């Protein structure tokens, strides 16, 4: 484990140890805030300052063992049988997994109206509910009581430069109204809908974290899904699990969790439910995609899937991509925005001088419809690269800066660091059939290694959910 990751792990350990008794609805709020906390301390203090000013960092960072991660961040999960109970699902995964469950047993819940509308567009046969419509006024007494606990605990650590600081206290108190509102609404939904299991897409986003933690307190089983490629550098994106089980794509990922001390019982290999629909639905194809885009059917199409990289990296990445593609004859570029990027303005400004390019906000064209008609796929390190591989589209990863994971280093993509390299690779893909075919073949071992591409992952997942509903126990 590198020093940077060990530093984060030690800080989370300290946060959990010192603030574990500060609870709302019996849930330690530190378990809900830990990932936001990492961002806060990194922006406010950082590794160098902590090494110089925190003795527990200085003394501990060299002695951190990989196997310590489970004991420091997680604990056994106790749950009761809930046969026949409602399956409370994060909408973004429920619209896939519910193909294998009776619709009357599923309650799809989403964190925003935009996600609800996207599900409605892609799956009009399903109903997703925006959690915001269930919000109620926050009780002033609840705010007062939780504020008091936080102030008392920070005061107890007044000699600590982080956990006793005024800036840390202010940060915590600002989170209180959201914590109360979110925990209250999820608890109410659990009670009103006789929830028997919870299914989430992430433990670090506030939405999945709230669902997982309230399920635990109510002794309801839960499963959280692997969202993207798992890398050591993103240890605390994937741990703690918080849920009863982590559903992973392949055996490699299961081994990763056991390496960090997690019991094998807390991990199940199902494949990726989000990929199933690739195999089980008819997508647009080239001709229909060209009609949607209102372009000639003889145009080549490159799909560029963005990521929320931050302003500086976006302003480096986008020109690198567009300058590398603009001179390729008969090529049209679709820039598909990531779901967390709410405004297309920055991309539209960067693409303003390119007539053969269009920026598409999330949900306006399905990624899978786009991939079904694409001749080329480009991204930095998005999981969408795997989805492009499942459509047998040549993949180029543009990597002008270091990333947490590199498809290029894994041998799964053609890799370009500059516009010139991108143009050369893309041109060869359009004009050399043997190069194009070898590019597609080179990622086949990678796909088999990281997932189970058989279209049945959701079915395996929902079988596991039913088993957890019926059995109860400790994991």
Secondary structure, DSSP 4 states (H G I P E B T S, - for coil): --HHHHHHHHHHHHHHHHHTT-EETTEEHHHHHHHHHHHHHHHHTHHHHHHHH-HHHHHHGGG--TTHHHHHH----EE---TT-EEEEEHHHHHHHGGGS-GGGEEEEESSHHHHHHHHHH-TTS-EEEGGGG--PPPHHHHHHHHHHHHHHHHHTTTSTTTT-HHHHHHHHHHHHHHHHHHHHHHHHHHHTTEEEEEES-SSSHHHHHHHHHHHHTT-EEEEE--S---GGGHHHH-S--SSEEEESSHHHHHHHHHTT--GGGEEE---HHHHHHHHS---HHHHHHHHHT--TTSEEEEEE-----HHHHHHHHHHHHHHHTTSTTEEEEEEPPTT----HHHHHHTTT-TTEEEE-TTTS-HHHHHHT-SEEEESS-THHHHHHHTT--EEEE-SS--S--TTTTTSSEEESSHHHHHHHHHHHHH-HHHHHHHHHHTHHHHHHH---SS-HHHHHHHHHHHHHHH-EE-
